[in-house]
Amino acid sequence: LRAIDTLCSVLDVADARITLVVLDAIEKILKVGMACDRDYVGFVDECDGLDKIEGLQQHENTQVYEKVISIIETYFGIEENEDENIL
């Protein structure tokens, strides 16, 4: 999807408000994808979106940080069978 690619490319913008809007849009797309059994998570990963989202964990804005953590845990989190292998 071009929309995902475009949104991921905007994650580099320094403005926290723009970043929050983009993160919100990505989250909504991922939510719809999950409900419709579509692999939009894969599209985000292919567009280097996951790397950019993970990089935003270091963002100085608390709201950006919290949104990023929510997205990672909800859509890119550890699968149950992987969790069992962690000691």
C-alpha positions as CSV (number, residue, x, y, z in Angstrom):
1,L,0.0,0.0,0.0
2,R,1.3,3.4,-0.9
3,A,-0.4,5.0,2.0
4,I,1.7,2.9,4.4
5,D,4.9,3.7,2.6
6,T,4.1,7.4,2.6
7,L,3.2,7.5,6.3
8,C,6.3,5.6,7.2
9,S,8.4,8.1,5.2
10,V,7.0,10.9,7.3
11,L,8.1,9.4,10.6
12,D,11.4,11.1,10.2
13,V,9.8,14.6,10.7
14,A,11.0,16.2,13.9
15,D,7.6,17.8,14.8
16,A,6.0,15.8,17.6
17,R,2.4,16.7,16.5
18,I,3.0,15.5,13.0
19,T,4.6,12.3,14.3
20,L,1.6,11.6,16.6
21,V,-0.8,12.1,13.7
22,V,1.2,9.7,11.5
23,L,1.5,7.1,14.3
24,D,-2.3,7.4,14.9
25,A,-2.9,6.8,11.2
26,I,-0.6,3.8,11.1
27,E,-2.2,2.4,14.2
28,K,-5.7,2.7,12.6
29,I,-4.5,1.0,9.4
30,L,-3.0,-1.9,11.5
31,K,-6.2,-2.2,13.5
32,V,-8.3,-2.4,10.3
33,G,-5.8,-4.9,8.8
34,M,-6.1,-7.1,11.9
35,A,-9.9,-7.0,11.8
36,C,-9.9,-7.8,8.1
37,D,-7.2,-10.5,8.3
38,R,-4.8,-8.4,6.2
39,D,-1.0,-8.4,6.7
40,Y,-0.6,-4.6,7.0
41,V,2.0,-5.3,9.7
42,G,4.2,-6.8,7.0
43,F,3.7,-3.7,4.8
44,V,4.9,-1.5,7.6
45,D,7.9,-3.7,8.2
46,E,8.8,-3.7,4.4
47,C,8.7,0.1,4.3
48,D,11.2,0.3,7.2
49,G,8.3,1.6,9.3
50,L,9.1,-0.8,12.2
51,D,12.7,0.4,12.4
52,K,11.5,4.0,12.4
53,I,8.8,3.3,15.0
54,E,11.3,1.5,17.2
55,G,13.7,4.5,16.8
56,L,10.9,6.7,18.1
57,Q,11.1,5.0,21.5
58,Q,13.9,7.5,22.2
59,H,11.7,10.5,21.3
60,E,11.7,13.3,23.8
61,N,7.9,13.7,23.7
62,T,6.2,11.4,26.2
63,Q,3.1,11.1,24.0
64,V,5.1,9.9,21.1
65,Y,6.9,7.4,23.3
66,E,3.7,6.0,24.7
67,K,2.0,5.7,21.3
68,V,5.1,3.9,20.0
69,I,5.1,1.4,22.9
70,S,1.4,0.8,22.4
71,I,1.8,0.1,18.6
72,I,4.9,-2.2,19.1
73,E,3.2,-4.2,21.9
74,T,-0.1,-4.5,20.1
75,Y,1.0,-5.2,16.5
76,F,4.7,-6.2,16.6
77,G,4.9,-7.8,20.1
78,I,6.4,-11.2,21.0
79,E,4.3,-14.1,20.0
80,E,3.2,-16.5,22.7
81,N,5.4,-19.4,21.7
82,E,8.5,-17.1,21.7
83,D,7.5,-15.8,25.2
84,E,7.8,-19.3,26.6
85,N,11.4,-19.6,25.6
86,I,12.5,-16.5,27.5
87,L,14.2,-17.3,30.8
